[in-house]
Amino acid sequence: MQLSCTSPSAINVQNGLAKGRPIVLLHGLLGQLSNWKHVKERFEYRHRVFAPELPLFNGFWGNKLDRLVQFLENYIAQNQIDQPVLIGNSLGGHIALLYTLKHPKKVAKLVLTGSSGLYENTFGGTFPRVKDYGYIKGKVEDVFDRKEVVDEALVNHIFEIVQQKPKALSIIGLARDAQKQNLKNQLPNIKVPTLLLWGLQDVVTPPAVAEQFKQLLPQATLHYLDNCGHAPMMEQPELFNLHLSNFLASNYVD
């Protein structure tokens, strides 16, 4: 089941109690909005929480990542989001980094979890045996250390995507663009406080990638989560939210 994000009212708090800095949650290449369920539930009463559905399947030409950054620019402007904390998983982290590089004064903080931008052993790079449900299920499970989070709905979501040639080609194109657009030389320019939350068993963006992010980002803090693969907010939600809560509370007064 996906969480709707067709309008800000579907995601934001309605009772006026959300006074913390706004949060924008950015899903990954094969992610969906329900990936952020535990984060949304934990923080929506203190922060304005936004979860846009990235237009991954629009079939646009040219630099696909830049088009996603343009989408984020428009989304932030339309929803009048001031100085957000950008939280990105996998490709969503890559988009958050590109947005911050382009608008360094418009972002308060960054949270990256399993982010691309340096190296990614991506599932989306190729789709052999797309008609084999068992094969696709196995590839999805490979992304997670805690296999119990891989339910039928998640597998069906990805299986349906790869059955549709235009969508599969869009995923492949985005994955290739992410691999080409390496940010190693640009990351030292990002001065905002950055939290890195990484699964110790992440096979898509292994711990060595997290270490490199920490070395290159001037204000980065790294926490590893054990028994955790590529999606810490799903696999270790309590630890993820604890570290995130501490990070959101630091260095400024809401």
Secondary structure as UniProt FT lines:
FT   HELIX           8..11
FT   STRAND          20..26
FT   TURN            29..30
FT   HELIX           33..36
FT   HELIX           37..43
FT   TURN            44..46
FT   STRAND          47..50
FT   TURN            56..57
FT   HELIX           64..78
FT   TURN            79..80
FT   STRAND          85..89
FT   HELIX           91..102
FT   TURN            104..105
FT   STRAND          109..113
FT   HELIX           123..125
FT   TURN            128..131
FT   HELIX           133..143
FT   HELIX           147..149
FT   HELIX           152..163
FT   HELIX           165..180
FT   TURN            184..186
FT   HELIX           187..189
FT   STRAND          194..199
FT   TURN            200..201
FT   HELIX           207..216
FT   TURN            218..219
FT   STRAND          220..225
FT   HELIX           232..235
FT   HELIX           237..249
//
